[in-house]
Amino acid sequence: MYTQRDHQSLKTRNSFGIEATARHYVEFETAADLQAFFAARPDPQEPYYVLSGGNNVLFTEDYPGTILHPVSRGITLLDRTDDRVVVRVAGGEEWDDFVHWAVVNGYGGVENLSLIPGYVGAAPVQNIGAYGAEAAQTIRDVEVYLPQRNEVQRLDRSACRFAYRDSLFKGELKGKAIILSVTFELSLHPTFNLGYGDLKARVEASGEVTLARVREAVMAIRREKLPDPAILGNAGSFFKNPVVPLSVAETLRQTYPDLPIYSVDATHVKLAAGWLIDRCGWKGRRQGAVGVHDRQALVLVNYGGATGRQVMELARAIQQDVRQRFGVEIDTEVNVL
Ligand code: EPU
C-alpha cells in the first residue's frame, strides 16, 4: 500500500535544502502501489514528480501536484557465471550502499561511481558518471511503470538511449515512466578504469590495485572537491559540460591554450564547464545566501535560507558570462522545478 500526506515540506528532502511544499506526498514501493495511486487520484490532470534522494533538483516554487517517493529496498542476485553476475536493485536503494555492496563482494563496474549521492532508481535518468565511468556501462535493463498505459515494462540498455548525462527518461519518457528497479551486469574479473586525473597514482600509492582501493581513492577525491550537502546545501554539478563542435574548441584553444577538452566523437568535444566558470572569476563568489563553491566552480551552494529563485538568478548570471566570454552555452544539469 502507498501512503499519502498533504502539504509536505520538502526542505529536508532536497540536498539544496530549499524550502518548498508539496501539495501531496506519496511513498510507494511496488508497481501495485503506483497502480492503486493512479487509479484513486481524483484529478488525473494533476502533475506528479518522482523525487528519490532529491540530490539533483532545484525547487523554485511549491510543487502543485504529487511528489512520488520510492521506498523500495533490496538487491537480488539473478544470475552468476564464471565472468559476471547479474543483479537487480530496487529503485529506492541508496546508490552508494549498492556500490559498497558490489565492492565488498568483488563485483566490478561501479567502483568509480562511489559516493555519488542519490538512489539507484535515479541513476539511469541522468546516466550518472564520474572519474571516467558511467552507470550506462553496467546497466542491463531498467524496469519502469508507465502510468498512461498502466503497464510495467523492462527496457534494455539500448532502448534507454544513454548518452553523457542523458537518457530516454530525460527525453521521450520524461515524466511518463517511473523507475521501479535497475538490473546491472557486474564483472568478476574487473578491468580497472584509472584514466582520470591522478586516480591511478592515488590507487597505486596504497598498494596493489583492488576494487576497494579504487573506491577509497574516488571517495577521497570527491571529499576534497565536492561539498557535503549535509553541511552545505548543493546538488552536485549544477551545469552539464557543454559538447561543442571540434572547430569551436580549436578556435578557443588559440586564445586559451590550457582549455581542457575531452573527446566525444570525430567532430565533437566536451569542454569543462567548471573551468569556463572558474575563468570568468566565479569560483568562491558569494551572492547573498547563494554562491559558487570554492573548490569546484560547477557546484552552486546554499549558505542557508536561499530560495530556488536566488539560485536561478546566480545560474543565469554565470550562463551569461560564459556566453559572453567564450560564446558557449552551458545548460543546467539539475532539474529545475
Ligand atoms: N576545473 C577548473 N575549475 C573548477 C572546476 C574544474 O579549472 O572550478 C577544471 C579542472 O581542473 C579540470 C576540468 O575543469 O581540468 C574538469 O574538472 P573535474 O575533473 O573536477 O570534473 P568536471 O568535468 O568539472 C565532472 C562531473 C562530476 C564528476 C567529475 C569527476 C559533470 C557535469 N560533472 O565534473 O559529477 O564528479 O567530472 O569525474 O559531468 C555531478 O554530476 O554532480 C558531479 C559532481
Boltz pocket constraint, residues with backbone or C-beta under 6 A from the ligand:
constraints:
  - pocket:
      binder: B
      contacts: [[A, 129], [A, 130], [A, 131], [A, 132], [A, 196], [A, 225], [A, 226], [A, 235], [A, 236], [A, 237], [A, 238], [A, 239], [A, 240], [A, 241], [A, 260], [A, 271], [A, 272], [A, 273], [A, 274], [A, 275], [A, 278], [A, 283], [A, 293], [A, 295], [A, 296], [A, 297], [A, 298], [A, 333]]
      max_distance: 6.0
